[in-house]
Amino acid sequence: MRVIYGLDIGGTKIEITCFDDNLRMLDSERVATPIDDFGEFIDTLERLIKAADERHGSEGLIGIGMPGLINGEGNSLSANVPCATGRNVAQALQERLNRTVAIENDCRLFALSEAHGGAGDGFPHVYGAILGTGAAGGLVVNGKLYRSRQGIAGEYGHHPLSAALRQKYQLPLLTCGCGLVGCFEPYIAGPGLANLYRQYSGQQITVPELVQRWRNGEQAAMATREIHLDLLGAALANLVMAHDPEIIVLGGGLSRIEEMYRDLPRAIEHHLFKGFTAPVIAPPKFGDASGSRGAALLALQTVENSQ
């Protein structure tokens, strides 16, 4: 039996999940992420993989989901794992293990997972949009990840917020975590939603508290929701005009807000050409498991493409 390893790397933990050929989970292990020492980081990945090899009696296929971007040379840019920035994680691990290591941005692997047996199964163009602490995603075309020259296509959270929207809502000009000024992400991701409420109410509360307040009919919370919906609709409308997917699958913490699926199509269409429609907006099937599952799918596809 062939075993496939999907490694989901985050700023606090690394999880290796072992799958069979049919992507049925066999077992998993989780350890803390070394974020400051690249040698220790690679040592940790190597130990996890070799332990999995020993458990399953074979050398598994390896797929890795990394937070942040991976450029055309294979080097990472990762705020969550700073020791990996400027380093080629896949190459370093391949030299240790003497086998192929497939690696990709974790948000794109969410999209890949949801396009195969998930919410986007059967759709030719699937976009997976993460809305959590950040706003990022990936496009899958006919079952394969869309890959661009530098690996930055589909970064919808880093399109610039329009002057019209800034003026309409009197929004401050914010510097994004990526270093650019005026990106959508600081306004539409989870922290952005909470900050919008603070701007209009003077109170700092959590997103779950905010959701409860608008469901209870609090005026400031309901107004914040409408502003956020308009901004998010504009961001996703940019995505539609660039890629025109049949479905957008939402992931991350904000994807748990049920009202999103009812109201987002209208908000997107408000920013599209007249007579054009929004894609299907759907919740994820695999949710938090999509990172490791997508990494395993990437490993399988990498082997298939090389044969």
N, C-alpha and C positions, 0 to 999 in steps of 0.2 A: 504494500500500500504506500502510495506517495503521500508525504506529509508536507504541508505548506505552513510557514510561519508568517503571521502578520504582526509586525511590531508597531505599536501606537506610542509615539514619543510625545510627552508633554513637558511642561516646565517643572512639574512636581513628581511625575511618575512615568515609568516605562512599563508597558504591558506587552508581553508576548502571548499571542493566542495561537494555538496549534489547530489546524483544520485538516480534514481529509480531502480527497479529490472533489467531493461534492459540497465542499465548504460547510461540512458539519463540524462544529467545534469539538475538539478532543479534550483539551485542557488549556489552562492559562496560568501565567505567573506575573506578578507585579512587583517592581522594586522602585526605590527612589531614583530620580534623575540627577546624575552629577552635572551641574550646569556651569561650573567654573574651570574644570580641568578636562581638556579634550582627550588626553590619554586615558584618564579614568572613565570617561564617557564611552570610549571605544572598548575598553576592558569590560565594562558592564554589559554592553551589547554582546560581546564575544562570549561571556560567561552564560548569559541567558540562552544563546543559540546552542552552545555546546551542551548545556544541560538538557535542552529539548531534544537534541540529537541522541543523547544517551537514553532518555526516557522512551523514545520511539524507535530506537535501534536503526536509525538511518539519518543521512544528511538531508534535512528539509530544504525546500525552496524558501527564499527569503525575500519578503517585501517589507518596506519601512515607510511609515507615514511621519513626516517631520513638520513641526510648526514653522511658519515663515516661508520664505521663497527659496527656490533652488535655481540658480542661473544656468545659462547655456553651457558653462564649463563644469557644472555639477557642484558648485560651491554654494553653501547655505548662507542665508541672511535670516537669523532667528533671534528675536528679542527674548524669547522664552528660554532658549538654550544658548546663551551668549558664547560659550566655548566653541560652538559649532560654526559660528559666523566666520566666513572666509575659508572654511575647511570643506573638503570633499569627503563626506561621511561614508558614502557608498564605496569609494576607492579605498579608504583606510580600512574598512571592514573586509573588503574583498581580499586585500593583501594578507590579512590575518587568517581568513578562512579558506582561501583559495577556491571560492565559488562565487557565482553571480549574485549580486545584491541589487535589487530593484528599489528605487526610492522616489518619493514624490511628496508634494505638499499634502498635509493631512486633510485639508478642506476639499481638495480635488479627489482624494480617495473616498471621501464621503459621497461625492457625486457618483463615482464609479460603482460603489457598493449599491447605492439606491437605483442605479440603472440596470443592475443585474439581480433580478428577483425581488427588488424593493419597490418603492412607490413609483419609480420611473420605468419599471419593466415594460417593454413593448413599445416605448416611445423612441423615435430615431434621434431626437435631440433633447437631452436631459441636462438641465442646469441644477446643480446643488448649491444652494445659498446658505452659508452659515451666518446666523445672527446670534452671537454670544457676546463675549467681551470684545470681539472684533467683528468685521463684516468682510467675508471673503468666500470664495467658492471655485467651482470648476465646471467645465462643459464636457459632456460625453456625447460623441457622435457615432451612431451605429455601434454602440457597445465599447468604443475605444475612447480613451481620454484625448481631448483636443490639446495638442502640444504646439506652442508657438516658439518663435526663435529664441526668446529669452525667458520663457516660462512665466510671463506676466499677463497673458491674455485672460480676460474674464475677471480681473480684480475690480469688481464693481464697487467695492467700498472705497476705492481710491480714485474714482471719477470725481471731478470737482463739483461741489454744490453750486448751483446757479446763483447769480446775483439777484435774480427775480425772487427766488425763495428766501434768500438771506434778508432782502428788503421787506418782503411780505410779512415775515415773522420777527423782524428786528433781531436776527441771530448774531451772536458774536462770531468773529473770524477766529477759528480754532486751528492750532497746529496739531496735525495727526501724529500718532505714534510712529508712522513711517518716515516722518521728517518733512513731508509736504504740508502745505497750508491750504485749508479749505476743502479737504476730502469729505465725502459723505460719512465715512465711518464714525467720527466722533459725535455725529448727530443721530445716526440710526441704529448703532449697536446698543447693547444693553446699558452700558454706562451713559450713553448719549440720551437714551430715553429718560433715565433718572435725572440727568442734568437738565433736560428740558423742563421737567416738573419743578426742579429747584429754581430755574430762571423765572418761572411764572408764578410760583407760590411762595418762594423763599424757604421752602422746607426740603431737607435732604432725606429721602426715604428709599427703600429698596424697590426693585421692580415688582416683586410679588405684592408688596403693599400698595403700590401705585395701581396695579391691575385691579385689586380689590376695591380701591377707592373709586375707580371709574365705573366699575360694575355696581357700586352703591350709589352712583349718580352725583359724586362730588364734581362741582363745576370745573375746578382747576385741573383735576385729573382727566376729565372728559375732553377738555380743550387741549391738554398735552397729547392725549391719544390722537386726536384729529390732526394735530401738527405733525406728529411722528409718522402717522399713516401717509400724509401727503409727501413728506420727505422720502420715506421708504418707497412709496409708489414711483416717485421721480427716479430714484436710484435704479429700481428694477426696470423701469421703462427704458432707461439708457441701455440696460442689458438686453432687453427685447429688441431694441433697434439695432444693436450690434450683432446679436446671434439668433434672435427669433426662435427660441426653444419652444417645443410643444408643452413642456411642463417645467415648473420650477419647484424643486423639493426643498423645503426649509429645514434647517438644522440649527442646533444651538439652543440656548435657554429661551429666547423669544419665540422659538417655533412651538413652544408649549402653550402659547396664548391662542385659544380656540378661535377668537374673533378674527384673527389674521386671515384665515382661510375664506371667511365670508366677505371681508371688506377689502382685501388687497387687490383683487381684480379691478374693482371700480377705481381705486386709487392709481393703479398703473395706467388704465385707459385714459384717465384725465390728462396724462402726459404723453399720450401717443397721438398719431395722426387720426383725424376723424374717420370713423368707419373701420378702424383696425382694433383688434381685440387682444386682451391679455391672455397669456398661456394659463393652463391649469396650475393652480397653486395647491400643493399637497404637503401633508405632514410626512415625516420619514417613517419607513417601516422598521428600520434597524436602529435608528437613533444613535446612541453613544457607542454601539457595537460596530458602527459603520467604519470607523477608523481602522481597526485591525482587520476587519473583513475586506475592506477595500485594498489594504496593503497585500493581503493574501491573493486577491484577484489580480493585482498588478504583477505579483511574482509569477502567477500562472500564465498571464498574457505575455510576459517577457520571455518565458521559456518557449511558448508556442511560436512567438515571432522569430525566434532564433533558429527554429528547426526548418 
